[in-house]
Amino acid sequence: MIPAHLRYHRAGDLTEALRLRREHGDLLRPLAGGQSLLPALKLRRDAVDTLLDLGRLTELSYVAARGDHLAIGALTRYHLLLTDPLVERHAPILAAAAASVGDPQVRHAGTVGGALAQADPAADVPTALVALAATAVLTSVDGARLVPVAELAVAPGVTVCRPDELLTEVRVPLPGPRRWSYRTFARPALEWSLVAVAVADGRVALAGMDDTIRRATAVEAALAEGAGPADAAAYADQGCAPPDDVRGSADYRRHLSRVLVARALADRNRERP
């Protein structure tokens, strides 16, 4: 299939992008790497009146240490997370999560901000960002506001981003975690995770277990009380409502969550001095 007729704007800089966002509001959909949005448009699964191409906004592609946080531009592509020395030093779990995304072609096109804006409950990099207690910067012509990544998505494909806002940056608290692990399980024929687990010190995030990526708070509480990996992992699916579909039953996802959390907690690795 081919997309329905739509209007197209290509912003030259962030100022123009924010102006267009304000003018068109809900009728306009930002386009970053296009790895999720373009397939949806081709299949007409997503109704869009106007596209705003952000491809020229090179000022939103960066990784920088700024005081108490690591700043990552919204248009930073996955492959940069795999090679950037600041990511390796402060948040290597992001590189591990990015390595699980698609294939090299996808990793050279897909962006951090695009993944967050897509609000896919099984997305790899956003799962790591939730475990890192990262914050998203939402910007409009009136200024910027901060939203915890864990609170950014409210349903699949739906975020708290307002019609006149763009997600421009992600901030990861410094220092980064001393111990971390990323575990994922995917069927070989698919390019996305069925269930994924990110552990950063005592924080545990789960993907594929609900309508949004969520913190495994019962696991975290058990760890805080001194429980070992296996005992803490028994609480992995507590409070979750996993989907039951052709990719995997709800019971299977619950089983996977407990197994992956136990493994992730057992192999939290690369402790930093």
Summary of the structure (lengths in Angstrom):
residues: 273
radius of gyration: 18.4
end to end distance: 53.6
largest distance: 57.7
contacts: 940
relative contact order: 0.12
helix: 36%
strand: 26%
